[in-house]
Amino acid sequence: MYEPGKLYLIRESNITAYDMVTSCRLVDVGRSKDNPHGLMLEQFRVESNEKLGTRKRN
């Protein structure tokens, strides 16, 4: 399963945007206080991470 998305690094002086594609396996595990969703990520990989640009913050 590939999941595309945008990542924004927000700093005091600027914002940098990245186009990121990741892949992983979701495993159904028991719910607990520490894991209320009952899911675990396995084999998480960043397939691509391309910088889109940077702009100054107002």
For each residue, the residues with C-beta under 8 A, 3 or more apart:
1: 23 24 25 26
2: 21 22 23 47
3: 21 22 23 24
4: 19 20 21
5: 20 21 22
6: 17 18 19 20 52
7: 17 18 20 49
8: 15 16 17 18
9: 15 16 18
10: 15 57
11: 14 15 16 57
12: 57
13: 56 57
14: 11 54 55 56 57
15: 8 9 10 11 54 55 57
16: 8 9 11 51 53 54
17: 6 7 8 51 52 53 54
18: 6 7 8 9 49 50 51 52
19: 4 6 48 49 50 52
20: 4 5 6 7 46 48 49 50
21: 2 3 4 5 46 47 48 49
22: 2 3 5 44 45 46 47
23: 1 2 3 43 44 45 47
24: 1 3 41 42 43 44 45
25: 1 41 42 43
26: 1 39 40 41 42
27: 39 40 41 42
28: 38 39
29: 35 38 39 40
30: 35 38
31: 35 36 37 38
32: 35 36
33: 36
34:
35: 29 30 31 32 38 39 40
36: 31 32 33
37: 31
38: 28 29 30 31 35
39: 26 27 28 29 35
40: 26 27 29 35
41: 24 25 26 27 44
42: 24 25 26 27
43: 23 24 25
44: 22 23 24 41
45: 22 23 24
46: 20 21 22 49
47: 2 21 22 23
48: 19 20 21
49: 7 18 19 20 21 46
50: 18 19 20
51: 16 17 18 54
52: 6 17 18 19
53: 16 17
54: 14 15 16 17 51
55: 14 15
56: 13 14
57: 10 11 12 13 14 15
58:
